[in-house]
Amino acid sequence: MMKLSEKGHFAVRPKLDGPAESVACNVEGWASVQARTHWQLGDETIVDGADFYVGQQELGHLHLFPEAHIAMPGPLRSALIAAKLARPFRWSDSFVVQRVKSTADAQATEWLFRLAYDHLRGASLGSLLDRIAQRASGGAIAPQV
């Protein structure tokens, strides 16, 4: 995961298409979240989506194609993948992947971003694992604010 200070030049995040835009609008509205352009890897002239940070820590990003890559610590990542609530990211063990093509996808993506956000804001690993187990069993737990 990259720190905010390691990212390239700043540009306001682009408008995304369809359900991904609603996810971006909601996530960037959370306390302490910074949104900006996500550049194509290796080329800061090509916009590839929107990045989200909490302080210097990467929360994740939404690509234009539309797919979300959300930063997760190992235990949460493993639990999410085992529960089929996210897919592994083949390039890094620090992220999970979620497609964002429908309203249901957008809701699932926002839930994943909230889980990562709550982790960065100090929620206990145990409480977050409980939320994953609850969601996997078909229930829902309100996010910590």
N, C-alpha and C positions, 0 to 999 in steps of 0.2 A: 504494500500500500504506500502511496506517496503522501507525504505531508503537503499541506497547502503551499508552504514556502518553496517546495520543489517543483511545483507546477509552472507552466509557462506563463506568458503574459495574461493579464486579466481581460476578460470580455464578458459582458452580461450574457446570461444563458439564453440560448435560442428558444423560440417557441417550438414546442414539440407537437407531433400530430396525434390526434385522437385521444384515447385514454391515457397515454403517457403524459400529456399536458396536465391533466387533472392531478396525477401523482406529483409532478414537479411543482405545481402551484401549492399543493398541500404541504409537501416536505419543506419547501423553502419558507413556509410560514411558521415553522416550529422555532421556538426560542433558540438562539445561538447558531442557527443553520445559515451557512453562506452558500449561495448558488452562483455558478459561473459556467462559462463555456467549457465543454470537454473537447479537447483537440484530438484529432486522429493521431495515433501513436507515431511519433517521429516527424510530424508535420503540423506546425502551429499555424498553418494557413487554411487547414481544412477542418471545419466544424463537424464534430462527431456526436454531439449530444450535450448533456448537462451534468456537471459535477456538483456534489453536495458535500460540505465539510461542516464539522462541529469543531470550532477552534482550528487547530492544525491537523486534526484527525479526519481522514477520509471516511465519509459515511457510505458513499457509493456513487454510481452514475447511471444515467439513462442514455442509451444510444439512440440514434435517429431511426434505427431499423426495426422496430423498437424492442430493445432488450435491456433489462436492468442488471447491473453487476453491483452487488451489495456486500460491503465488507462485514465479515463475521469472524469472531474468534473460533478456533478449532472445535471446541465442544458444541457450540451452537450450530456451526456449519454441519457437523456430523449428525446431530439430532434432526436438523431440518431435512437433510438428504435422506436419512433413514425413514423419516415420516412422509417423504415425498411431497414436502411443502416447498422445496426448491431443488434446483439441479446443481451439481458441482460445476465450477468454472475450470475448464481444462488447463488454463494457463497459470493458475495460482490457487493454492489451498486457503487463501485469505478471503475468498469471495464465494458467494452463491449467485446463481443465475435465475432470472425469472423473465419470461416473455410478457409483453404488455400489448396484447392485441384486442382485448375485450374489457368491458367494465369489470367482469369478475377477475380478470388478470390484474387490472389496476388496483382493485381492492386487496388482492393477495400481495402485490408488490408494495403497496403502501404499508401493509401489515409487517412485511419483512424490513422495510426501511425503519419503521417504528421500533421493531425489536433491536436493530442495530443502533438506533438513536438512543434508546433507553440504556443499552449496554455502555455506550460512550458517556452517558450522563450519570453512570454509577449504579445502575440496577444490579442486583446480585445475580450471579450466574444461575443459582438455584431457582430464583423467581422466573428468570427468562426460560430456563428449561421446562419449568412447570407450564408456562404459557404455550410453549411448543407442543407439549404433551396434550394440553387442553384443546388446542386447535386441531391437532391430529385426530383427536377423538370426536371432533365435530362440534366442540363447544367454543366459546369465545371468552376471553378475559379482557377487560378494559385495559388499554395501555396506561403505563405510569406516566404521569405528567411532571 
